[in-house]
Amino acid sequence: MEPNKFPADLLQKYLDGTITEPESEVLFAWLKENPAAVENEAMEEMLQANYKVSFEGPVALPPGASQRILDRLMVSVAAEDTGVVRLPLWRRSWVRYAAAAVLVAAIAIPAVRILTSPKKPVVQAPVAITSGTNRAVLKLADGKEIMLDSTHGSIVQEPGLTVRNDSGRLNYQGATAAREYHTLTTPRGGQYRITLPDGTAVWLNAASSITYPTAFTEKVRAVIITGEAYFEVAANARQPFRVDVDGKATVEVLGTQFNVNAYTDENNIRTTLVDGSVRVHHRQASIVLKPGQQAAIAADGLQLVEHPDMEMAVAWKNGSFQFDHAHLKEVLRQMARWYDVTVVYETGSADIVFSGEIKRDLDLPQALMVLQSMGVRFRIEGKQLIVMP
């Protein structure tokens, strides 16, 4: 390929979602090195053709739109400095929509308006909103509450049992004959890890809780959760492990790793199996999961999902948000829990479809940069994130 020749064949492959990773590297390298060398007429013709294939309607790309769409394409390149990571192309069935960001946002905003809006800062935060941290509250059987972000070391000592709290992790050591129930609760903007008395490790996401006994003395090791939790269950074939999902479902295991997402503001309760075997019960139905499968509970009952995105299901535990063809409200629901903000949608605000990965250790304005680049406009007022038209 000539050094300054517009790589139309590679861009078309990108729009079609058939480009290989080496080809994508060549395309993005060319775009980065030749920001002013785009043959606008050829690019506009190509993007217009893809636009007509993807969407029906009278809205047309205005003259000069190609460079602005390229700016959005180049978010992937610039994102290396912000912590926003582009997913591999072969995982994006929606790549045609992402490539021309106007197509993604056209669901709710006329394309002409997006492409002709002047560039200006739209996130203004007088007080920095930082990412979530290791914060939780431990409630004991007598009602006493211990703030774990400010209390460390041996926080509970009873005959045969010591509870230690260090570096974002609660650890139950030993056992006690006097079984009591404790509850660990994370706030919005918090997460925590706990090792239960049987050795089971549990990660709690933001706005979640787990209730458990200080000793597993019954035939079944039973705990109750709300929100989202990831389990690495200590194997014990003689004493099965059972998770009560906020009274709406039950997960039974022997020894395994799995994630349960049961937030009340989400459409489904999802149990995703990483390793081992679990049985998910809902009303009169049940499903046995194999590794790499997911059980989803919605209004129409219990369903088996054969090939869920495993990385996306446990991304929060590994320090990121991951989305695949997710609507803006779904994206912001997750971010609102982690940054402890309330999201307000003004009339006419965007409804983009987004796929990608955003690191959870970014502050809120940094995390919002990728959404801004796709035409969504925000402002921050106190603890409110306001989505503007």
C-alpha positions as CSV (number, residue, x, y, z in Angstrom):
1,M,0.0,0.0,0.0
2,E,1.3,3.4,-0.9
3,P,2.3,5.4,2.2
4,N,-0.4,8.1,1.9
5,K,-3.1,6.3,-0.1
6,F,-6.4,6.0,1.7
7,P,-6.8,2.3,2.7
8,A,-10.4,2.0,1.5
9,D,-10.3,-1.8,1.4
10,L,-9.2,-2.0,5.1
11,L,-11.9,0.5,6.2
12,Q,-14.6,-1.5,4.3
13,K,-13.4,-4.7,6.1
14,Y,-13.6,-2.8,9.4
15,L,-17.1,-1.7,8.7
16,D,-18.1,-5.2,7.7
17,G,-16.5,-6.7,10.8
18,T,-14.2,-9.0,8.7
19,I,-10.9,-7.3,9.3
20,T,-8.1,-9.3,10.9
21,E,-6.1,-8.0,13.9
22,P,-2.9,-7.4,11.8
23,E,-5.0,-5.5,9.2
24,S,-6.7,-3.4,11.9
25,E,-3.2,-2.4,13.2
26,V,-2.3,-1.3,9.7
27,L,-5.5,0.7,9.3
28,F,-5.2,2.5,12.7
29,A,-1.5,3.2,12.2
30,W,-2.4,4.8,8.8
31,L,-5.2,6.9,10.4
32,K,-2.9,8.0,13.2
33,E,-0.1,9.0,10.8
34,N,-2.3,10.6,8.1
35,P,-5.0,12.6,10.0
36,A,-5.2,15.2,7.1
37,A,-4.7,12.8,4.2
38,V,-8.2,11.4,4.0
39,E,-9.9,11.4,0.6
40,N,-13.1,12.9,1.9
41,E,-15.3,12.2,-1.1
42,A,-14.4,8.5,-1.2
43,M,-14.8,8.1,2.5
44,E,-18.1,9.9,2.6
45,E,-19.4,7.7,-0.3
46,M,-18.3,4.5,1.6
47,L,-19.8,5.6,4.9
48,Q,-23.0,6.7,3.3
49,A,-23.4,3.3,1.6
50,N,-22.8,1.5,4.9
51,Y,-25.2,3.9,6.7
52,K,-28.0,3.1,4.2
53,V,-27.4,-0.7,4.7
54,S,-27.5,-0.4,8.5
55,F,-30.4,2.0,9.0
56,E,-33.5,2.9,7.2
57,G,-34.7,6.5,7.1
58,P,-34.2,9.9,5.5
59,V,-31.2,11.1,7.6
60,A,-28.1,11.4,5.4
61,L,-24.5,12.0,6.4
62,P,-23.7,15.7,5.8
63,P,-20.7,16.8,3.8
64,G,-17.4,16.6,5.7
65,A,-18.7,14.0,8.1
66,S,-15.9,11.5,7.4
67,Q,-13.3,13.3,9.4
68,R,-15.6,13.6,12.4
69,I,-16.3,9.9,12.2
70,L,-12.6,9.2,12.0
71,D,-12.2,11.2,15.2
72,R,-14.5,8.7,16.8
73,L,-12.7,5.8,15.3
74,M,-9.5,7.1,16.7
75,V,-10.8,6.9,20.2
76,S,-9.3,3.4,20.3
77,V,-5.9,4.8,19.5
78,A,-5.9,7.7,21.9
79,A,-7.5,5.6,24.6
80,E,-4.3,3.9,25.6
81,D,-3.5,7.0,27.7
82,T,-6.9,7.0,29.5
83,G,-7.3,3.3,30.4
84,V,-10.1,2.8,28.0
85,V,-9.4,-0.4,26.1
86,R,-10.7,-1.4,22.7
87,L,-12.0,-5.0,22.5
88,P,-10.5,-7.3,19.9
89,L,-12.3,-6.8,16.5
90,W,-13.3,-10.5,16.2
91,R,-15.5,-10.1,19.4
92,R,-17.5,-7.2,17.8
93,S,-20.5,-8.3,15.7
94,W,-21.6,-4.7,16.0
95,V,-18.4,-3.3,14.5
96,R,-20.2,-1.6,11.6
97,Y,-22.1,0.5,14.1
98,A,-19.1,1.4,16.2
99,A,-17.0,2.4,13.2
100,A,-19.4,5.1,12.2
101,A,-20.3,6.3,15.7
102,V,-23.2,8.3,14.2
103,L,-24.9,5.0,13.4
104,V,-24.6,3.8,16.9
105,A,-26.2,7.0,18.3
106,A,-28.8,7.4,15.6
107,I,-31.3,5.5,17.7
108,A,-32.2,8.6,19.6
109,I,-30.3,11.5,18.1
110,P,-30.5,12.6,14.4
111,A,-27.2,12.0,12.7
112,V,-26.9,15.5,11.4
113,R,-27.2,16.9,15.0
114,I,-24.4,14.6,16.3
115,L,-22.0,15.3,13.5
116,T,-22.5,19.1,13.5
117,S,-22.4,19.6,17.2
118,P,-19.5,21.8,18.2
119,K,-16.8,20.1,20.2
120,K,-16.7,21.4,23.8
121,P,-16.2,20.0,27.3
122,V,-19.4,18.5,28.6
123,V,-18.3,16.9,31.8
124,Q,-17.8,19.5,34.5
125,A,-17.1,18.2,38.0
126,P,-16.5,20.8,40.6
127,V,-15.8,17.9,43.0
128,A,-13.8,14.9,41.6
129,I,-15.8,11.7,41.6
130,T,-13.3,8.9,42.0
131,S,-13.7,5.2,41.5
132,G,-15.0,2.9,44.1
133,T,-12.8,1.4,46.9
134,N,-12.7,-1.5,49.4
135,R,-15.5,-0.4,51.7
136,A,-18.1,-2.5,53.6
137,V,-20.0,-2.8,56.8
138,L,-20.1,-6.0,58.9
139,K,-23.2,-6.4,61.0
140,L,-22.9,-8.9,63.9
141,A,-25.7,-11.0,65.4
142,D,-26.3,-8.5,68.2
143,G,-26.9,-5.7,65.7
144,K,-23.4,-4.1,66.1
145,E,-22.0,-2.6,62.9
146,I,-18.3,-2.4,62.1
147,M,-17.0,-0.1,59.4
148,L,-14.4,-2.2,57.7
149,D,-12.6,0.6,55.9
150,S,-11.6,2.2,59.3
151,T,-11.3,-0.9,61.5
152,H,-8.5,-3.4,61.0
153,G,-6.8,-6.4,62.5
154,S,-8.7,-8.8,64.8
155,I,-12.2,-7.2,64.9
156,V,-14.1,-10.1,66.4
157,Q,-12.7,-12.6,68.9
158,E,-14.9,-15.4,70.3
159,P,-14.1,-18.8,71.7
160,G,-12.7,-20.8,68.8
161,L,-13.3,-18.0,66.2
162,T,-11.2,-15.0,65.1
163,V,-12.3,-12.6,62.4
164,R,-9.6,-10.5,60.8
165,N,-9.9,-7.5,58.5
166,D,-6.9,-6.5,56.4
167,S,-6.5,-4.9,53.0
168,G,-10.0,-5.1,51.8
169,R,-10.5,-8.7,52.9
170,L,-12.5,-10.2,55.8
171,N,-11.2,-13.6,57.0
172,Y,-13.0,-16.0,59.3
173,Q,-10.5,-18.3,61.1
174,G,-11.6,-21.3,63.2
175,A,-15.2,-22.2,64.2
176,T,-17.5,-21.6,67.1
177,A,-20.2,-23.9,68.5
178,A,-22.4,-20.9,69.2
179,R,-23.6,-20.4,65.6
180,E,-24.6,-16.8,64.8
181,Y,-25.4,-14.9,61.6
182,H,-23.3,-12.1,60.2
183,T,-24.0,-9.8,57.2
184,L,-21.4,-8.2,55.1
185,T,-22.7,-5.2,53.0
186,T,-21.0,-3.1,50.4
187,P,-22.4,0.4,49.7
188,R,-22.6,2.0,46.2
189,G,-19.0,2.7,45.4
190,G,-17.6,-0.2,47.5
191,Q,-16.5,-3.7,47.0
192,Y,-15.1,-6.4,49.4
193,R,-13.7,-9.9,49.7
194,I,-14.5,-12.4,52.4
195,T,-13.3,-15.9,53.3
196,L,-16.1,-17.7,55.0
197,P,-15.6,-20.2,57.9
198,D,-15.4,-23.2,55.6
199,G,-12.7,-21.6,53.4
200,T,-15.1,-20.4,50.6
201,A,-13.9,-17.1,49.1
202,V,-16.5,-14.6,48.0
203,W,-16.1,-11.3,46.2
204,L,-18.9,-8.7,46.7
205,N,-19.5,-6.1,44.0
206,A,-20.9,-2.6,44.9
207,A,-24.4,-2.4,46.5
208,S,-24.4,-6.0,47.5
209,S,-24.6,-8.2,50.6
210,I,-24.0,-11.7,51.9
211,T,-25.5,-13.2,55.1
212,Y,-23.8,-16.3,56.5
213,P,-23.4,-18.3,59.7
214,T,-20.2,-18.1,61.8
215,A,-20.1,-21.9,61.6
216,F,-21.5,-24.3,59.0
217,T,-23.0,-26.9,61.3
218,E,-26.0,-27.9,59.2
219,K,-26.2,-30.5,56.4
220,V,-26.1,-27.7,53.9
221,R,-23.8,-24.7,53.9
222,A,-26.3,-21.9,53.2
223,V,-25.8,-18.2,52.6
224,I,-28.0,-15.4,51.3
225,I,-26.9,-12.7,48.8
226,T,-28.2,-9.6,47.2
227,G,-26.7,-7.7,44.4
228,E,-23.7,-9.4,42.8
229,A,-21.1,-11.9,44.1
230,Y,-18.4,-14.2,42.8
231,F,-17.8,-17.5,44.6
232,E,-14.9,-19.9,44.9
233,V,-16.5,-22.6,46.9
234,A,-14.4,-24.8,49.1
235,A,-15.0,-28.5,48.1
236,N,-17.0,-30.6,50.6
237,A,-19.0,-33.4,49.0
238,R,-20.6,-34.3,52.3
239,Q,-21.9,-30.8,52.9
240,P,-23.3,-29.1,49.7
241,F,-23.1,-25.3,49.4
242,R,-26.3,-23.4,48.7
243,V,-26.8,-19.7,47.7
244,D,-30.2,-18.1,48.3
245,V,-30.4,-15.4,45.7
246,D,-32.5,-12.8,47.6
247,G,-35.4,-15.3,47.9
248,K,-35.8,-15.4,44.1
249,A,-33.6,-18.4,43.2
250,T,-31.3,-21.0,44.6
251,V,-27.9,-22.1,43.5
252,E,-26.7,-25.5,44.7
253,V,-23.0,-26.5,44.4
254,L,-20.4,-29.0,45.7
255,G,-17.2,-27.2,44.8
256,T,-17.0,-24.6,42.1
257,Q,-16.4,-21.1,40.8
258,F,-19.4,-19.0,39.6
259,N,-20.8,-15.5,39.5
260,V,-24.3,-14.4,40.5
261,N,-25.8,-11.1,39.3
262,A,-29.1,-10.4,41.0
263,Y,-29.4,-6.6,41.1
264,T,-33.0,-5.6,41.4
265,D,-32.7,-2.9,38.7
266,E,-31.5,-5.4,36.1
267,N,-33.8,-7.4,33.8
268,N,-32.4,-10.8,34.6
269,I,-30.8,-12.7,37.5
270,R,-27.8,-14.4,35.9
271,T,-25.7,-17.2,37.3
272,T,-22.5,-17.9,35.2
273,L,-20.5,-21.0,35.9
274,V,-16.7,-20.7,35.5
275,D,-15.7,-24.1,36.9
276,G,-17.4,-27.2,38.4
277,S,-21.1,-27.8,38.4
278,V,-24.2,-26.0,39.8
279,R,-27.9,-26.5,39.8
280,V,-30.0,-23.3,39.6
281,H,-33.6,-23.5,41.0
282,H,-36.4,-21.0,40.2
283,R,-39.9,-21.8,41.2
284,Q,-40.6,-25.3,39.8
285,A,-37.8,-25.3,37.3
286,S,-34.1,-26.2,37.6
287,I,-31.1,-26.2,35.3
288,V,-27.7,-28.0,35.8
289,L,-24.9,-25.8,34.4
290,K,-21.7,-26.9,32.9
291,P,-18.6,-24.6,32.8
292,G,-19.1,-21.8,30.3
293,Q,-22.9,-21.8,30.6
294,Q,-25.2,-19.3,32.3
295,A,-28.7,-19.5,33.8
296,A,-30.9,-16.4,33.3
297,I,-34.1,-15.8,35.2
298,A,-36.5,-13.2,33.7
299,A,-40.2,-12.6,33.6
300,D,-40.7,-15.6,31.3
301,G,-38.9,-18.0,33.7
302,L,-35.5,-19.8,33.8
303,Q,-33.5,-20.1,30.6
304,L,-30.2,-21.7,29.7
305,V,-27.6,-19.5,27.9
306,E,-25.2,-21.8,26.2
307,H,-22.4,-19.4,25.2
308,P,-22.3,-16.3,27.4
309,D,-19.4,-13.9,27.4
310,M,-17.5,-15.3,30.3
311,E,-15.0,-12.4,30.5
312,M,-17.8,-9.9,30.6
313,A,-19.7,-11.8,33.4
314,V,-16.7,-11.6,35.7
315,A,-15.1,-8.4,34.5
316,W,-16.0,-6.5,37.6
317,K,-14.1,-8.9,39.8
318,N,-11.0,-8.4,37.5
319,G,-11.2,-4.6,37.7
320,S,-13.1,-3.5,34.6
321,F,-16.5,-2.9,33.0
322,Q,-17.1,-4.9,29.9
323,F,-20.0,-4.4,27.5
324,D,-21.2,-6.1,24.3
325,H,-23.9,-4.3,22.4
326,A,-25.2,-2.8,25.6
327,H,-27.6,0.2,25.6
328,L,-26.5,3.4,27.4
329,K,-28.8,2.8,30.4
330,E,-27.3,-0.6,31.1
331,V,-23.8,0.9,30.9
332,L,-24.7,3.7,33.2
333,R,-26.5,1.5,35.7
334,Q,-23.2,-0.4,36.4
335,M,-21.2,2.8,36.5
336,A,-23.7,4.5,38.8
337,R,-23.2,1.7,41.4
338,W,-19.5,1.9,41.3
339,Y,-19.2,5.7,41.3
340,D,-22.1,6.2,43.7
341,V,-24.0,8.7,41.5
342,T,-27.6,9.1,40.4
343,V,-28.2,9.2,36.6
344,V,-30.7,11.6,35.3
345,Y,-31.8,11.5,31.6
346,E,-33.0,14.8,30.1
347,T,-35.7,14.6,27.4
348,G,-34.2,13.7,24.1
349,S,-30.9,12.3,25.5
350,A,-29.0,9.7,23.6
351,D,-29.5,6.0,23.6
352,I,-26.3,4.6,22.1
353,V,-25.3,1.0,21.8
354,F,-21.8,0.4,23.3
355,S,-19.3,-2.4,23.3
356,G,-15.9,-2.1,24.9
357,E,-13.9,-2.2,28.2
358,I,-13.4,0.5,30.7
359,K,-11.1,0.2,33.7
360,R,-12.8,0.5,37.1
361,D,-9.9,2.4,38.7
362,L,-10.5,5.5,36.5
363,D,-12.3,8.5,38.0
364,L,-15.7,9.2,36.6
365,P,-14.8,11.9,34.0
366,Q,-12.1,9.6,32.6
367,A,-14.5,6.7,32.4
368,L,-17.1,8.8,30.5
369,M,-14.6,9.9,27.8
370,V,-15.3,7.0,25.5
371,L,-19.1,7.6,25.7
372,Q,-18.6,11.3,25.0
373,S,-16.6,10.5,21.9
374,M,-19.6,8.7,20.6
375,G,-21.9,11.7,20.8
376,V,-23.3,11.4,24.3
377,R,-23.3,14.6,26.3
378,F,-23.1,14.8,30.1
379,R,-22.8,17.2,32.9
380,I,-22.1,16.5,36.6
381,E,-23.9,18.3,39.4
382,G,-22.9,17.1,42.8
383,K,-23.6,13.4,42.8
384,Q,-25.9,13.6,39.8
385,L,-24.7,12.5,36.3
386,I,-27.0,14.2,33.9
387,V,-27.3,12.9,30.3
388,M,-28.1,15.8,28.0
389,P,-29.7,15.9,24.5
